[in-house]
Amino acid sequence: MKFEKNRYLLIMKELSDRNVAVTSEELARKAMVSVRTIKSDISYLNSITENDGSAKIVSIKAKGYILKALDDDRYKKLCSDINIQYTLFQSRSIERTNRELYILQSLLSEKYVKLETICDTLFLSRSAIAEDISWTKNFLFSYNLKMISIPGKGLHVEGLEQDLRSVMVEVFCSQYHDIELLYPVERFSKYFYDDRQIYEDIRHALLKALRESKVSVRDLDSKKLATHLCLIKSRSAAGKHPELPKAMIKELKSSYEYKLATEIINLPIIKEYVGKINEGEILNFARLIIVNRDIDLHSTNDLETLSTDLIIQNQKIYAEIVEELKKGTGGKLFTMDLFRFFSGDLESLQMGLYLKHRYGSTSKQRIVTYNEGVENQVSPLSLELSRLMIRKTEERFGEKICGVENKSYAAAFDYLIDHVDYSYKKLRLATTSTDGKIIAELMREDLNRHYRDYIETNDIFELYEMRKIEFDDYDAVVISWGSLYLTYPLPFIRYDYPHTDKNRQDNMFKELFLRGYSRKRLEEIKQIVNCYENVEIKDYVSFIQALSFKYGDDDANQKNIFEETMMRAEILSYYYNNSGISLLFFDYAATGKEFIDVYRTDKPLYWNHFMEINYVVTVSLNPALPTQDLKLTDRMLQILVRDRFIVGQLYKDKNTVIDKMFCEEMEENFIK
């Protein structure tokens, strides 16, 4: 099923994911449109799904809409199509991405392409596609390619053959996500193969060779490597060959990957398809294996096949970056013993970047990855630490870094932060029962069995005995069921056995064990949260400029804040697609203070021209913040950016909302 608008895709995604009815109000809130628009969209989508015999959107009075299968096989395919396209397009405009892919594939299929031809196919004017042409030019530039205009002939792409092949493989999107583009360029796919089965056979042969080798690559990269192999035939037949620097050729010939590339290209099925090729093709494929390697420096295979000199050079760069990161946002994380446990993983990720930088380029923009939308899954701090690490790596490489590696860093940092333990003061309990000491003892055993990690001491008393105890020695009294008028200066918590009242046991956390978590940072967060509403904003970039002026204490800092904010946005988005919120981090060294400022805009802003922003959250955190406090702040920010309703509630009762977020995070941590 083709989706021409992101809104249609979002509606179908919500319906296909739910087993219960979803209301038009819920869909309207998700899609950021009116209920009337949703009802119109539902009617249109229902006509399409009914026509293809896959599903029907049923309206249930007073409940909402639900998706019903008409044919099981077609319904499964529909759900698969929805998930595939949602992965690719949830943070991109479907219409715009399809236009850009059409322009790119046309340019890469023909020597010259006239602008009039593009306009006619897309039914748009020159001015309407001007932005798409500009994006295309920048995309090609990231691959070291130039798009030039030849008078009387049209647009033309020029550059090295290996770079042209790389961009061709990247924009062959339907190859990896199995989607049908809105504007397919038939000639483009012919460069790779006439029959899809050829690709499948080549990839299976490639995968077998990789399994038997000492090299690992990611699944998606294996698909792209197989696509590169398919492309050799048509490009070589046209007299187009890679041109590698002499120094690189020398290094490649002594590498393990060169031997592997030779074996792969000489496999019968591949050799038969690509035909007779020159040495340059083998060298280039060896280079492609290197830049697509999935590195793990804990692995014996990787250590054996990587150059020791390259490993040492990467280690030096990595160590320098970590030392610098200790001085910035989240700096205490990098001084923990826990960080040493994860350090090898981060160094492995950087090793992959170093190989790309040395044998290819890290600046190549990606259209297809398997990690689209990770911004909505990992925490805000994880994303910011990734941006910081990538920025410092960029400075040393002297080129931009784009692609899936950025999101791998974010996932790694998220695992690291998740391992940080909150400070917890174990509780000193007095347990008593109106049914006597036997029942009190059973209660104590049950409490200790379920919550031993949260209890320091647990003593049994008869109620009358409690008159002689030191109340300062205990945090709470746990008592069995029964109504009593209790006047002791301690909180009395009613306790039922787990099998008698599940809801009651769920409340044990809030009534008893929540009090063990420190509230010091919670109170600090309340002090640094500020809410501003109806802020007049022209556009997103001018708003960033205004914030830079507000937070920077001098001209140099103001300029630095703006430039860094914009550059980090190119690494990983600040935008949270599921909530219409943008969260921006600012360096404490530039702002000189901690803050969490929330801005409600007077009119919607737009990210990537189509994603609506209703709130902008700005954050600056002290690098000296203890790791437990850092994690708490991060997790509460994560709760905040997931739901703009919660952000809106801050304007009504800030302290109550923050208390609820604290309770939610501590309960989740407690359950885990």
Order of alpha helices (4+ residues) and beta strands (2+ residues): alpha-alpha-alpha-beta-beta-alpha-alpha-alpha-alpha-beta-beta-alpha-alpha-alpha-alpha-alpha-alpha-alpha-alpha-alpha-alpha-alpha-alpha-alpha-alpha-beta-alpha-beta-beta-beta-alpha-alpha-beta-alpha-alpha-beta-beta-alpha-beta-beta-alpha-alpha-alpha
